[in-house]
Amino acid sequence: GHFHATATSGVIKFLGFEQTFKNALTGMSLGSGKGGSDFNPKGKSEAEIMRFCQSFMTALAPHIGPNRDVPAGDIGVGAKEIGYMYGQYKRLKQGEFEGVLTGKDPAWGGSLIRPEATGYGCVYFAR
């Protein structure tokens, strides 16, 4: 997800194109869908951010899944926002949640190495 005041359909389409290119370089069969909103979490209360994330996930849930597309955080979407979306997805799917969001807190099934993963990927490709 990408939550920022400057998010437009053009920006989101470009991010999808960029992700398609990056995934093609890996040789793995990965989706490259991108999504976002012009919602800017800066200056919003925790309750407003949580409600927005839950509403966003309610709209997004029919289009994602472990064998479809697995969203990740981006600008304005950190572990806290992913956590709110994860909780809403679990409610919507009545407990089904494996392989649906990346960037979750390890307490919710996230990877311990997630914060370093991008850096390791850079080193891998540089070698």
Secondary structure, 3 states (H helix, E strand, C coil): CEECCCCCHHHHHHHHHHHHHHHHHHCCCCCCCCCEECCCCCCCCHHHHHHHHHHHHHHHHHHCECCCECCCCCCCCCHHHHHHHHHHHHHHCCCCCCCCCCCCCHHHCCCCCHHHHHHHHHHHHHC
